[in-house]
Amino acid sequence: MHSRNICIIPARGGSKRIPRKNIKNFLGKPIITYSIEQALKSGLFEEVMVSTDDSEIANIALKSGANVPFFRTEKNSNDFATTAEVLIEVIKNYSENGFEYDNICCCYPTAPFVNTDRLIEGFELLNKEQVDSVLPISSFDYTIWRSLKENENSYLSFNWDEFEDSRSQDLPQVFHDAGQWYWIKTKSLFTHNKIITPFTRGLLLSSLEVQDIDNIHDWKIAELKYEYLQSIK
C-alpha cells in the first residue's frame, strides 16, 4: 500500500546571527528555494509545505511551489521551540482538516546541499524493518576522543585521558548530524515526541556535502562548496 508523505520546511522569521537567513540570497536565489525545489523534484511527497510565522517567507515559499496553508503559532516561533514541536503542530493542523500522513520529512530551509537522490535513499532506509527515523550524518574531521579542554587558568588537558596515546585510526568513528533533513514515521513522532529514537538510522555523507551555516564566513564557504559540487557532476 502506498504511504502518504509530507515534507515540512520550518522557516521562522527571526534569525539572530544572520539576519533574514532563511530567505537570504544564495547564489542567485533565496536559500529556502533549494530545499523546496529538491523536495518537489523528488516526487516523494503528496504535500510540500513551509511552516512559518513570516509573511515575506510565506510569499517566497509560495512562489517557489510550496504550500503555506496556515501560519505557525507564536508559541512555536520562539528560540526555544523544538523541531519536533513544530512538526507535531503542523501534523495536528492537517489532521484537523482531514489530511493524514504516514511519514514526515523535515527539510531545513538553509540546506542547499539537500538533493533528491539523498532524500530517496533516506526514504528507502526508513522503510527497512524497525526504523523510526533517518537522518544524514557526517564524520568529524578530527577524532573527538583526543579533544582538549581549557581549565580556569587556560591550561590544556585531554577530555579523555585514556586516549592520550591512542592512534586516531584505532578509535571509534564518531558522527554529527548533517543538519539537512530528517525522515520520521508519524506514529513514532507522536509516540516519542522527538526525532532521534533507539531505532534511528544514519545516511553517511561526505564532508563536501555538508556545511553548517552559522555566520557569513560559513555562508561563503557553503557557496564555494555548492559551486564546486555542481562543477564536478
Backbone hydrogen bonds in HBPLUS format (Angstrom, degrees):
<---DONOR---> <-ACCEPTOR-->    atom                        ^
c    i                          cat <-CA-CA->   ^        H-A-AA   ^      H-
h    n   atom  resd res      DA  || num        DHA   H-A  angle D-A-AA Bond
n    s   type  num  typ     dist DA aas  dist angle  dist       angle   num
A0102-ASP N   A0004-ARG O   2.77 MM  98  5.29 133.5  1.98 134.3 148.7     1
A0103-ASN N   A0004-ARG O   3.19 MM  99  6.52 161.9  2.23 153.0 156.0     2
A0046-GLU N   A0005-ASN O   2.95 MM  41  5.80 153.7  2.02 150.5 155.7     3
A0006-ILE N   A0103-ASN O   3.07 MM  97  6.51 154.6  2.14 152.2 159.1     4
A0105-CYS N   A0006-ILE O   2.88 MM  99  6.28 154.1  1.94 157.8 161.9     5
A0007-CYS N   A0047-GLU O   2.85 MM  40  6.23 167.6  1.87 160.8 164.7     6
A0049-MET N   A0007-CYS O   2.89 MM  42  6.22 171.4  1.90 170.1 168.9     7
A0008-ILE N   A0105-CYS O   2.88 MM  97  6.19 151.7  1.96 142.9 152.1     8
A0107-CYS N   A0008-ILE O   3.01 MM  99  6.24 146.6  2.13 137.3 147.9     9
A0009-ILE N   A0049-MET O   2.89 MM  40  6.21 153.5  1.96 150.3 159.1    10
A0051-SER N   A0009-ILE O   2.92 MM  42  5.99 151.7  2.00 130.9 139.9    11
A0011-ALA N   A0051-SER O   2.86 MM  40  5.97 170.5  1.87 152.6 155.8    12
A0021-LYS N   A0018-ILE O   3.09 MM   3  5.21 123.2  2.43 148.7 138.8    13
A0023-ILE N   A0020-ARG O   3.15 MM   3  5.90 154.3  2.22 120.0 126.7    14
A0024-LYS N   A0021-LYS O   3.28 MM   3  5.08 165.0  2.31 101.6 106.1    15
A0031-ILE N   A0024-LYS O   2.99 MM   7  5.94 150.8  2.07 149.8 154.2    16
A0026-PHE N   A0029-LYS O   2.81 MM   3  5.50 177.7  1.81 143.2 143.9    17
A0033-THR N   A0030-PRO O   2.93 MM   3  5.60 147.5  2.04 119.5 128.4    18
A0034-TYR N   A0031-ILE O   3.22 MM   3  5.86 146.5  2.34 114.8 121.3    19
A0036-ILE N   A0032-ILE O   3.29 MM   4  6.60 166.0  2.31 153.5 157.6    20
A0037-GLU N   A0033-THR O   2.87 MM   4  5.99 170.4  1.88 155.8 158.5    21
A0038-GLN N   A0034-TYR O   3.08 MM   4  6.23 163.4  2.11 149.8 154.0    22
A0039-ALA N   A0035-SER O   3.02 MM   4  6.11 158.6  2.07 147.2 153.3    23
A0040-LEU N   A0036-ILE O   3.00 MM   4  6.22 165.4  2.02 155.4 159.1    24
A0041-LYS N   A0037-GLU O   2.90 MM   4  6.00 159.1  1.94 145.7 152.2    25
A0042-SER N   A0038-GLN O   3.04 MM   4  6.09 139.0  2.21 141.2 150.1    26
A0043-GLY N   A0040-LEU O   3.37 MM   3  5.94 148.2  2.48 111.4 118.0    27
A0067-ASN N   A0048-VAL O   2.90 MM  19  6.24 160.2  1.94 147.9 154.5    28
A0050-VAL N   A0067-ASN O   2.96 MM  17  6.35 150.9  2.05 165.2 171.7    29
A0072-ARG N   A0052-THR O   2.74 MM  20  5.23 171.1  1.74 133.6 136.8    30
A0058-ALA N   A0054-ASP O   3.00 MM   4  6.21 157.7  2.05 147.4 154.4    31
A0059-ASN N   A0055-SER O   2.96 MM   4  6.17 154.7  2.03 145.0 150.5    32
A0060-ILE N   A0056-GLU O   3.11 MM   4  6.39 160.5  2.15 148.9 153.5    33
A0061-ALA N   A0057-ILE O   2.88 MM   4  6.07 158.7  1.93 153.0 159.5    34
A0062-LEU N   A0058-ALA O   2.95 MM   4  6.18 158.6  2.00 150.1 155.3    35
A0063-LYS N   A0059-ASN O   3.03 MM   4  6.25 158.4  2.08 146.2 151.9    36
A0064-SER N   A0060-ILE O   3.01 MM   4  6.18 134.5  2.22 139.6 151.8    37
A0064-SER N   A0061-ALA O   3.13 MM   3  5.07 128.7  2.40  92.8 106.7    38
A0066-ALA N   A0061-ALA O   3.00 MM   5  5.37 153.6  2.07 154.5 146.8    39
A0065-GLY N   A0062-LEU O   3.11 MM   3  5.21 156.5  2.17 102.2 109.6    40
A0076-ASN N   A0073-THR O   3.18 MM   3  5.53 131.4  2.43 104.0 115.0    41
A0077-SER N   A0074-GLU O   3.10 MM   3  5.02 162.7  2.13 110.6 110.7    42
A0086-VAL N   A0082-THR O   3.15 MM   4  6.49 156.4  2.20 149.6 155.6    43
A0087-LEU N   A0083-THR O   2.96 MM   4  6.25 161.7  1.99 155.7 160.5    44
A0088-ILE N   A0084-ALA O   2.92 MM   4  6.12 163.1  1.95 153.2 157.8    45
A0089-GLU N   A0085-GLU O   3.04 MM   4  6.20 157.7  2.09 144.7 150.4    46
A0090-VAL N   A0086-VAL O   3.13 MM   4  6.42 158.5  2.18 148.1 153.3    47
A0091-ILE N   A0087-LEU O   2.96 MM   4  6.24 170.3  1.97 158.6 160.4    48
A0092-LYS N   A0088-ILE O   2.96 MM   4  6.08 162.4  1.99 151.7 156.4    49
A0093-ASN N   A0089-GLU O   3.09 MM   4  6.25 154.6  2.15 143.8 150.6    50
A0094-TYR N   A0090-VAL O   2.97 MM   4  6.33 159.5  2.02 156.3 161.5    51
A0095-SER N   A0091-ILE O   2.87 MM   4  6.03 161.0  1.90 149.4 155.4    52
A0096-GLU N   A0092-LYS O   2.95 MM   4  6.16 154.0  2.02 147.7 153.7    53
A0097-ASN N   A0094-TYR O   2.91 MM   3  5.11 137.1  2.10 100.3 113.5    54
A0099-PHE N   A0094-TYR O   2.95 MM   5  5.15 167.6  1.96 137.3 134.3    55
A0098-GLY N   A0095-SER O   2.99 MM   3  5.04 163.0  2.02 109.4 110.9    56
A0186-THR N   A0102-ASP O   2.88 MM  84  5.48 164.9  1.90 138.1 141.9    57
A0104-ILE N   A0184-ILE O   2.83 MM  80  5.33 169.6  1.84 160.5 164.1    58
A0184-ILE N   A0104-ILE O   2.83 MM  80  5.33 153.3  1.90 158.0 163.7    59
A0106-CYS N   A0182-TYR O   2.79 MM  76  5.12 154.2  1.85 152.5 153.5    60
A0182-TYR N   A0106-CYS O   2.87 MM  76  5.12 138.2  2.05 133.3 146.4    61
A0108-TYR N   A0180-GLN O   2.90 MM  72  5.52 174.2  1.90 154.5 156.3    62
A0114-VAL N   A0111-ALA O   3.13 MM   3  5.84 169.0  2.14 123.5 125.3    63
A0119-LEU N   A0115-ASN O   3.10 MM   4  6.39 156.3  2.16 151.7 159.2    64
A0120-ILE N   A0116-THR O   2.89 MM   4  6.11 159.1  1.94 155.5 160.3    65
A0121-GLU N   A0117-ASP O   2.94 MM   4  6.20 160.1  1.98 147.3 153.2    66
A0122-GLY N   A0118-ARG O   2.86 MM   4  6.03 158.3  1.91 146.7 152.7    67
A0123-PHE N   A0119-LEU O   2.98 MM   4  6.23 152.0  2.06 143.2 150.6    68
A0124-GLU N   A0120-ILE O   2.93 MM   4  6.20 157.9  1.98 152.5 158.4    69
A0125-LEU N   A0121-GLU O   2.99 MM   4  6.23 151.3  2.08 146.1 153.9    70
A0126-LEU N   A0122-GLY O   2.93 MM   4  6.19 145.5  2.05 141.9 151.8    71
A0127-ASN N   A0123-PHE O   3.23 MM   4  6.50 135.7  2.44 140.3 150.4    72
A0127-ASN N   A0124-GLU O   3.25 MM   3  5.28 134.2  2.48  93.9 105.6    73
A0128-LYS N   A0125-LEU O   3.14 MM   3  5.46 165.7  2.16 111.3 114.3    74
A0132-ASP N   A0199-PHE O   2.71 MM  67  5.31 167.6  1.72 145.4 150.0    75
A0185-LYS N   A0132-ASP O   2.99 MM  53  5.73 162.1  2.02 170.1 174.4    76
A0201-ARG N   A0133-SER O   2.93 MM  68  6.40 160.7  1.97 154.5 155.9    77
A0134-VAL N   A0183-TRP O   2.87 MM  49  5.09 153.6  1.94 138.5 144.1    78
A0183-TRP N   A0134-VAL O   2.89 MM  49  5.09 167.4  1.90 157.7 160.2    79
A0135-LEU N   A0201-ARG O   3.15 MM  66  6.71 149.5  2.24 152.5 160.9    80
A0203-LEU N   A0135-LEU O   2.95 MM  68  6.07 153.1  2.02 137.4 142.2    81
A0178-ALA N   A0136-PRO O   2.96 MM  42  5.49 166.4  1.98 145.0 140.7    82
A0137-ILE N   A0203-LEU O   2.86 MM  66  5.76 158.1  1.91 133.5 138.1    83
A0205-LEU N   A0137-ILE O   2.74 MM  68  5.92 159.5  1.78 171.3 178.7    84
A0138-SER N   A0176-HIS O   3.02 MM  38  5.59 153.8  2.09 152.7 161.1    85
A0176-HIS N   A0138-SER O   2.83 MM  38  5.59 157.0  1.88 157.0 162.9    86
A0140-PHE N   A0174-VAL O   3.22 MM  34  6.36 159.3  2.27 152.5 154.3    87
A0147-SER N   A0144-ILE O   3.01 MM   3  4.98 148.4  2.11 117.5 113.8    88
A0159-ASN N   A0147-SER O   3.02 MM  12  5.92 166.4  2.04 149.4 148.5    89
A0149-LYS N   A0157-SER O   2.88 MM   8  5.62 152.3  1.96 160.8 170.0    90
A0157-SER N   A0149-LYS O   3.03 MM   8  5.62 142.7  2.18 151.4 160.7    91
A0151-ASN N   A0155-TYR O   2.98 MM   4  5.55 149.1  2.08 144.9 154.3    92
A0154-SER N   A0151-ASN O   2.86 MM   3  5.11 161.5  1.89 120.1 122.0    93
A0163-PHE N   A0160-TRP O   3.07 MM   3  5.88 166.2  2.09 123.1 127.4    94
A0164-GLU N   A0161-ASP O   3.05 MM   3  5.27 167.5  2.06 118.3 118.9    95
A0166-SER N   A0163-PHE O   3.10 MM   3  4.97 160.1  2.14 103.9 109.9    96
A0170-ASP N   A0167-ARG O   2.91 MM   3  5.39 153.2  1.98 114.5 123.3    97
A0171-LEU N   A0168-SER O   3.14 MM   3  5.47 162.8  2.17 111.8 117.2    98
A0188-SER N   A0185-LYS O   2.98 MM   3  5.30 118.4  2.37 104.8 119.8    99
A0189-LEU N   A0185-LYS O   3.06 MM   4  6.45 156.3  2.12 156.0 163.2   100
A0190-PHE N   A0186-THR O   3.16 MM   4  6.48 160.8  2.20 156.0 159.4   101
A0191-THR N   A0187-LYS O   3.01 MM   4  6.18 136.8  2.21 139.5 152.0   102
A0191-THR N   A0188-SER O   3.15 MM   3  4.96 124.4  2.47  91.0 105.8   103
A0192-HIS N   A0188-SER O   2.87 MM   4  5.98 167.9  1.89 159.9 161.3   104
A0193-ASN N   A0189-LEU O   2.74 MM   4  5.17 141.1  1.89 137.0 147.0   105
A0209-GLU N   A0206-SER O   3.00 MM   3  5.52 150.1  2.09 112.6 120.8   106
A0210-VAL N   A0207-SER O   3.28 MM   3  5.17 163.6  2.30 103.0 106.8   107
A0219-TRP N   A0215-ASN O   3.06 MM   4  6.40 153.5  2.13 148.0 156.2   108
A0220-LYS N   A0216-ILE O   3.09 MM   4  6.36 157.4  2.14 144.8 148.6   109
A0221-ILE N   A0217-HIS O   3.03 MM   4  6.32 159.4  2.08 150.7 156.5   110
A0222-ALA N   A0218-ASP O   2.83 MM   4  6.08 156.0  1.88 152.2 159.2   111
A0223-GLU N   A0219-TRP O   3.02 MM   4  6.36 152.9  2.09 148.4 155.4   112
A0224-LEU N   A0220-LYS O   3.03 MM   4  6.34 157.7  2.08 147.4 153.2   113
A0225-LYS N   A0221-ILE O   2.87 MM   4  6.14 164.7  1.89 155.5 159.5   114
A0226-TYR N   A0222-ALA O   2.86 MM   4  6.00 161.3  1.90 148.6 154.3   115
A0227-GLU N   A0223-GLU O   2.95 MM   4  6.14 166.8  1.97 150.4 153.6   116
A0228-TYR N   A0224-LEU O   2.96 MM   4  6.15 156.3  2.02 147.3 154.3   117
A0229-LEU N   A0225-LYS O   2.88 MM   4  6.13 162.1  1.91 154.3 158.9   118
A0230-GLN N   A0226-TYR O   2.98 MM   4  6.27 154.8  2.04 150.4 157.3   119
A0231-SER N   A0227-GLU O   3.01 MM   4  6.21 145.1  2.14 140.9 150.5   120
A0231-SER N   A0228-TYR O   3.07 MM   3  5.03 118.6  2.47  92.7 108.2   121
A0232-ILE N   A0228-TYR O   3.19 MM   4  6.49 132.1  2.44 145.9 157.1   122
